[in-house]
Amino acid sequence: MLPLKRVAEKAHNRTSVSRTISILLQAVIKKSDQEQLRFREYVRGRRDFTADEQATLDIDSVEAFQDIWGVIVKSKTAMEERRKRGSKRVGQCTLDFFAAASDILNYIGPLLNLIKDIGAPYGGMAIGTMSFLFAVQKAIVKVRETGEETLNKNVGFMKDIQEALARDRLSVLRGLLGLPVYEAKKNYELLLQYEEDHKYLTSNGNKKLETMGMARIEELQKDQRWMDWRTSPESSLLFLAGYNHDVGFGQCWLSPAAIHLVKTMYNKPPSDAGVFAFYILGLRSKQQKDEHLTEVLAHVLIQLLSQQLWALQDGDISDDLQAAFERYATVVATATEDPKNTFRKPQNMEIVQTAALKVFNLFYHENPEKQKTVWIIIDRLDRVKEPPGRLLEVLEYLVANAKVKVKILAVVNGWDWPDLRDVVRSLAEKRDEGVIVYEVEQTRR
């Protein structure tokens, strides 16, 4: 057992240490109060802070501070909820923030009381200073909130203006091509009606002939030539020539293969986030040989531009396209008057090819991961009013020269293209240039 004298000495030493620490702490708090007094003089001498914000400097209780803190939490939470999207994400964000805010309040409340108690008569201003800082923070949150709302409204407004401008520019380009308003849905509805008409014409009185039903289409698509066209990493053109058993029938028994591919891509876009356009000669006109090369190509170009409206927001791109389409319009007028000879002139072919190439290249992206494929499906190319070889020449040009990867399916009725055999022989020599020829004859069942 320690002697009573030693116990008394230890107790005295502890008391001395505690008193020393208390004196030092009080000195620090006194110094802090002096700094805060200067801070208050600074705040009250400026017009940057509202009267309500300055009044928080006089708060001297934790309870009053908690009221200020509650307002801050609500303002901050409301702002975060507007920033985030998705109810689950918003709820979790709110819960996380409230949990953090609660932790801060649980720790800071006792701390402020402690400073006030042990630092007496100093330290009371600490609560007011903290309250003022949080009141100003609330104002900052409000300013940010208002700023973000205004910015979002302005961004949305500017986006609407840009989109409207792009649509107006598309309308100008469409007018230069002499086309009516393009509506994807209406275009697709025409295709479905055409499909029904084709089914009726090909099934009526031809029970003994092979038809291009679903099973036959799947068989066609499993052919190596079709698969090479679909899957090759380079641009390619599949020239699909069908020969009816009845030479003079007029309808192409392979057309359902093209129609099926259009329906597939319309309802389920290409897996590589590509775009597609189609044209069926005879879809809009019941008259044979009534559709010009420029009309066929123009419909394809407008479909593509409708899927790349953002590009028309750029004034330079829009002006460049308009200049090209104005030249294209001169060829349209010439082709209407003299379809047989218009494209014998190299300059006319160059004008058409250049305009088309500009549209195709809008889909090019230097980053391979963002690269898209442009799919083009044209059925009954043999029905074009000009010699069909001219339209085929344009398609070959696009496959060979477009920066973007291009996949073109061209379906023809072999008996309605007088010199097709010569064309096929010529195309067969271009396999290295991405041209694939596939001929299919209709047989009896």
C-alpha positions in Angstrom: 0.0 0.0 0.0 1.3 3.4 -1.0 2.0 5.9 1.8 -0.7 8.5 2.2 1.8 11.2 1.4 2.7 9.7 -2.1 -1.0 9.3 -3.0 -1.5 13.0 -2.2 1.5 14.0 -4.3 0.2 12.0 -7.3 -3.3 13.5 -7.0 -1.8 16.9 -6.8 0.3 16.3 -10.0 -2.7 15.1 -12.0 -4.6 18.1 -10.9 -1.8 20.4 -12.0 -1.5 18.7 -15.4 -5.3 19.0 -16.0 -5.2 22.6 -14.9 -2.3 23.3 -17.3 -4.1 21.6 -20.2 -7.3 23.5 -19.4 -5.4 26.8 -19.4 -3.7 26.0 -22.7 -6.9 24.9 -24.3 -8.7 28.0 -23.0 -5.9 30.2 -24.5 -6.3 28.5 -27.9 -10.1 29.0 -27.8 -9.6 32.6 -26.7 -7.3 33.1 -29.7 -9.9 31.5 -31.9 -12.6 33.8 -30.6 -10.4 36.8 -31.4 -10.0 35.6 -34.9 -13.8 35.0 -35.2 -14.5 38.6 -33.9 -12.4 39.9 -36.8 -14.3 37.4 -39.1 -17.6 38.8 -37.9 -16.5 42.4 -38.5 -15.5 41.4 -42.0 -18.8 39.7 -42.7 -21.0 42.5 -41.3 -19.0 45.1 -43.3 -19.8 43.5 -46.7 -22.9 43.4 -48.8 -22.3 40.0 -50.2 -24.2 38.3 -47.4 -27.9 38.6 -46.7 -29.3 39.8 -43.3 -30.5 36.2 -42.6 -27.0 34.8 -43.2 -25.4 37.5 -41.0 -28.0 36.8 -38.2 -26.7 33.2 -38.0 -23.5 34.6 -36.4 -25.5 35.2 -33.2 -26.6 31.6 -32.8 -25.1 30.2 -29.6 -26.9 26.9 -29.1 -26.5 23.5 -30.7 -30.3 23.3 -31.0 -30.4 26.3 -33.2 -27.4 25.0 -35.2 -29.3 21.8 -35.8 -32.2 23.8 -37.4 -29.7 25.4 -39.9 -28.1 22.0 -40.6 -31.6 20.4 -41.3 -32.3 23.1 -44.0 -28.9 22.4 -45.6 -29.5 18.7 -45.7 -32.9 19.2 -47.4 -31.6 21.6 -50.0 -28.6 19.4 -50.8 -30.8 16.3 -51.0 -33.3 18.0 -53.3 -30.5 19.0 -55.6 -29.0 15.5 -55.8 -32.4 14.0 -56.5 -32.8 16.3 -59.5 -29.3 15.4 -60.7 -29.8 11.7 -60.6 -32.2 9.6 -62.7 -34.0 6.4 -61.7 -36.0 6.0 -58.5 -33.8 3.3 -57.0 -30.6 5.3 -57.6 -32.2 8.5 -56.2 -33.4 6.6 -53.1 -30.0 5.1 -52.4 -28.3 8.5 -52.9 -30.7 10.2 -50.5 -30.3 7.5 -47.9 -26.5 7.7 -48.1 -26.5 11.5 -47.8 -28.9 11.5 -44.8 -26.7 8.9 -43.1 -23.6 11.0 -43.6 -25.4 14.1 -42.5 -26.7 12.4 -39.4 -23.2 11.2 -38.5 -21.8 14.7 -38.9 -24.5 16.2 -36.6 -24.0 13.4 -34.0 -20.3 14.2 -33.8 -20.4 18.0 -34.2 -23.1 18.7 -31.6 -21.2 17.3 -28.6 -18.0 18.9 -29.9 -19.6 22.4 -30.0 -21.0 22.0 -26.5 -17.6 20.8 -25.2 -15.9 23.8 -26.7 -18.5 26.1 -25.2 -18.3 24.5 -21.7 -14.6 24.1 -21.2 -13.6 27.3 -23.0 -16.0 29.6 -21.0 -16.2 32.5 -21.2 -14.8 31.9 -24.6 -15.9 29.5 -27.3 -19.6 30.6 -27.6 -18.9 32.2 -30.9 -17.9 28.8 -32.5 -21.6 27.8 -32.8 -22.4 31.0 -34.5 -19.5 30.8 -36.9 -20.4 27.2 -37.9 -24.0 28.3 -38.4 -23.0 31.2 -40.6 -20.7 29.0 -42.7 -23.5 26.4 -43.2 -26.0 29.2 -44.0 -23.7 30.5 -46.7 -23.3 26.9 -48.0 -27.1 26.7 -48.2 -27.1 29.8 -50.4 -24.3 28.4 -52.6 -26.4 25.2 -53.0 -29.4 27.3 -54.0 -27.3 29.3 -56.5 -25.9 26.1 -58.0 -29.3 24.5 -58.1 -30.8 27.5 -59.9 -27.8 27.7 -62.3 -28.0 24.0 -63.2 -31.8 24.3 -63.8 -31.2 27.3 -66.0 -28.4 25.6 -67.9 -30.5 22.5 -68.4 -33.3 24.5 -69.8 -31.0 26.4 -72.1 -29.3 23.2 -73.3 -32.7 21.7 -74.0 -33.9 24.8 -75.8 -30.7 24.9 -77.9 -31.0 21.2 -78.7 -34.6 21.8 -79.9 -33.4 24.7 -82.1 -30.6 22.6 -83.6 -32.8 19.7 -84.3 -35.4 22.0 -86.0 -32.6 23.5 -88.1 -31.4 20.1 -89.2 -34.9 19.1 -90.2 -35.3 22.3 -92.2 -32.0 21.6 -94.0 -33.1 18.1 -94.7 -36.3 19.5 -96.2 -34.2 21.7 -98.5 -32.1 18.8 -99.6 -35.2 16.7 -100.2 -36.7 19.4 -102.3 -33.6 19.6 -104.5 -34.0 15.9 -105.2 -37.6 16.4 -106.0 -38.9 14.0 -103.4 -42.0 14.1 -101.2 -41.8 14.1 -97.4 -40.1 11.0 -96.2 -41.8 9.0 -93.4 -40.1 5.7 -92.4 -43.3 4.2 -91.1 -45.3 5.0 -94.3 -42.4 3.7 -96.4 -42.5 0.4 -94.4 -46.3 0.1 -94.8 -45.9 0.4 -98.6 -43.4 -2.4 -98.4 -45.9 -4.7 -96.5 -48.6 -4.0 -99.1 -46.1 -4.7 -101.9 -45.2 -8.0 -100.2 -48.9 -9.0 -100.1 -49.4 -8.1 -103.8 -46.2 -10.1 -104.7 -47.4 -13.1 -102.8 -50.7 -13.0 -104.7 -49.1 -12.7 -108.1 -46.5 -15.4 -107.5 -48.9 -17.9 -106.0 -51.8 -17.5 -108.3 -51.7 -20.2 -111.0 -48.1 -21.3 -110.1 -48.8 -24.1 -107.6 -46.2 -26.4 -109.3 -43.3 -23.9 -109.2 -40.8 -23.4 -106.5 -41.6 -20.3 -104.3 -39.3 -18.2 -102.1 -41.0 -19.1 -98.8 -39.3 -18.8 -95.4 -37.6 -22.2 -95.7 -36.2 -21.3 -99.1 -35.0 -17.9 -97.8 -33.2 -19.6 -95.0 -31.6 -22.0 -97.4 -30.5 -19.1 -99.6 -29.0 -17.3 -96.6 -26.9 -20.3 -95.7 -25.2 -20.3 -99.1 -21.5 -19.4 -98.8 -21.9 -16.5 -101.2 -24.6 -14.9 -99.1 -22.7 -15.5 -95.9 -19.5 -14.0 -97.4 -21.4 -10.9 -98.2 -23.0 -10.6 -94.8 -19.9 -11.4 -92.7 -16.9 -10.1 -94.6 -15.0 -7.3 -92.9 -14.8 -5.3 -96.1 -17.4 -3.5 -98.1 -19.2 -5.8 -100.6 -22.0 -6.0 -103.1 -24.1 -9.1 -103.6 -25.7 -9.2 -107.0 -28.5 -11.7 -106.7 -30.0 -12.6 -110.1 -33.2 -14.8 -110.2 -34.5 -16.5 -113.2 -38.2 -17.4 -113.2 -39.3 -20.7 -114.7 -41.7 -18.6 -116.8 -39.6 -16.3 -118.8 -42.3 -13.7 -119.4 -43.8 -13.7 -115.9 -42.5 -10.2 -114.9 -42.3 -10.8 -111.2 -39.0 -11.9 -109.6 -39.3 -15.0 -107.6 -36.3 -13.9 -105.5 -37.8 -10.6 -104.4 -39.1 -12.1 -101.1 -35.5 -12.6 -100.0 -34.9 -8.8 -100.3 -38.2 -8.0 -98.6 -37.5 -10.4 -95.7 -34.1 -8.7 -95.1 -35.7 -5.3 -95.1 -38.3 -6.4 -92.6 -35.6 -8.0 -90.4 -33.5 -4.8 -90.3 -36.5 -2.6 -89.8 -37.7 -4.5 -86.7 -34.3 -5.4 -85.4 -31.5 -3.0 -86.4 -28.1 -4.5 -87.4 -26.0 -5.8 -84.5 -23.1 -3.5 -85.3 -25.4 -0.4 -84.7 -25.4 0.1 -88.5 -28.0 1.9 -90.6 -29.9 0.7 -93.5 -32.0 2.0 -96.4 -34.0 0.3 -99.1 -35.7 0.8 -102.4 -38.1 -1.5 -104.2 -38.6 -0.5 -107.8 -42.3 -0.9 -108.4 -43.2 -0.1 -104.8 -44.5 3.4 -105.6 -45.2 3.1 -109.3 -47.3 0.4 -111.0 -45.8 1.3 -114.4 -42.8 -0.7 -115.5 -39.6 1.3 -116.4 -41.0 4.4 -114.8 -38.4 5.1 -112.1 -35.2 6.9 -112.9 -31.7 6.1 -111.5 -31.6 9.5 -109.8 -35.0 8.8 -108.1 -33.9 5.4 -106.8 -30.6 6.8 -105.4 -32.3 9.9 -104.0 -34.7 7.8 -101.9 -31.8 5.9 -100.5 -29.9 9.1 -99.7 -32.8 10.8 -97.9 -33.3 7.7 -95.8 -29.7 7.8 -94.7 -29.7 11.5 -94.0 -32.8 11.1 -91.8 -30.7 8.8 -89.6 -27.8 11.2 -89.4 -29.6 14.5 -88.7 -26.9 15.6 -86.2 -24.6 16.1 -89.2 -27.0 18.7 -90.7 -26.6 20.8 -87.6 -23.1 21.6 -88.9 -23.4 24.5 -91.3 -20.3 23.5 -93.3 -21.5 20.0 -93.8 -25.0 21.2 -94.7 -23.6 23.8 -97.2 -21.4 21.2 -98.8 -24.3 18.7 -99.2 -26.6 21.5 -100.6 -24.0 22.4 -103.3 -23.6 18.7 -104.3 -27.4 18.2 -104.3 -27.9 21.4 -106.5 -25.6 19.8 -109.1 -27.5 16.5 -108.6 -30.8 18.4 -109.4 -29.5 19.4 -112.8 -28.9 15.8 -113.6 -32.4 14.9 -112.4 -33.8 17.4 -114.9 -31.7 16.0 -117.8 -32.4 12.4 -117.0 -36.2 13.1 -117.1 -35.8 14.5 -120.6 -33.3 12.0 -122.0 -32.9 8.9 -119.7 -31.2 6.8 -122.3 -28.2 9.1 -122.9 -27.9 11.2 -119.7 -25.5 8.9 -118.0 -23.4 8.3 -121.1 -21.8 11.6 -120.1 -19.1 11.0 -117.5 -19.7 14.3 -115.8 -23.3 13.4 -115.0 -22.2 10.0 -113.5 -19.5 11.9 -111.5 -22.1 14.4 -110.1 -24.4 11.6 -108.9 -21.6 9.4 -107.5 -20.0 12.4 -105.6 -23.3 13.4 -104.0 -24.0 9.9 -102.9 -20.5 9.4 -101.6 -20.7 12.5 -99.4 -23.8 11.1 -97.7 -22.3 7.7 -97.1 -19.1 9.1 -95.6 -21.1 11.0 -93.0 -21.3 7.6 -91.2 -17.5 7.1 -91.1 -15.8 7.2 -87.7 -12.0 7.1 -87.2 -12.5 5.0 -84.0 -13.1 1.4 -85.2 -15.2 0.7 -82.1 -17.7 3.4 -83.2 -17.7 2.4 -86.9 -21.0 1.7 -88.5 -22.0 -0.3 -91.5 -24.3 1.1 -94.1 -26.7 -1.5 -95.5 -28.5 -0.9 -98.8 -31.1 -3.2 -100.2 -32.4 -2.6 -103.7 -34.9 -4.9 -105.3 -35.7 -5.1 -109.0 -32.8 -3.0 -110.1 -33.6 -4.2 -113.7 -36.7 -2.0 -113.7 -34.9 1.3 -113.7 -35.7 3.6 -116.6 -32.1 4.2 -117.7 -29.9 1.2 -118.7 -29.7 -0.7 -115.4 -26.0 -1.1 -115.7 -25.6 2.6 -114.9 -27.2 2.2 -111.5 -25.1 -0.9 -110.9 -22.1 1.2 -111.7 -23.0 3.8 -109.1 -23.4 1.0 -106.5 -20.0 -0.5 -107.4 -18.4 3.0 -107.0 -19.8 3.4 -103.5 -18.5 -0.1 -102.4 -15.1 0.8 -103.8 -14.8 4.4 -102.5 -16.8 4.9 -99.4 -14.8 5.3 -96.2 -17.5 3.6 -94.2 -18.1 -0.1 -94.6 -20.9 -0.6 -97.2 -23.0 -3.7 -97.8 -25.3 -3.6 -100.8 -27.8 -6.2 -101.9 -29.1 -5.8 -105.5 -31.8 -8.2 -106.6 -32.7 -8.4 -110.3 -35.0 -10.5 -112.5 -32.7 -12.1 -115.0 -35.1 -12.4 -117.9 -35.9 -8.7 -117.7 -32.3 -7.6 -118.2 -31.5 -8.4 -121.8 -27.7 -8.4 -121.6 -27.5 -9.8 -118.1 -25.2 -12.7 -119.0 -22.6 -10.3 -120.2 -23.0 -8.2 -117.0 -22.6 -11.3 -114.8 -19.4 -12.3 -116.6 -18.0 -8.9 -116.0 -19.0 -8.8 -112.4 -17.5 -12.3 -111.8 -14.1 -10.8 -112.5 -14.5 -8.3 -109.7 -14.6 -10.7 -106.8 -11.4 -9.1 -105.4 -13.2 -5.7 -105.5 -16.0 -6.9 -103.2 -18.5 -7.9 -105.8 -20.2 -11.3 -105.3 -22.5 -12.8 -108.0 -25.2 -15.3 -107.0 -27.6 -16.6 -109.7 -30.6 -18.8 -108.8 -33.1 -20.4 -111.1 -36.6 -21.3 -110.2 -37.5 -24.9 -110.7 -40.6 -27.1 -110.6 -41.4 -28.8 -107.3 
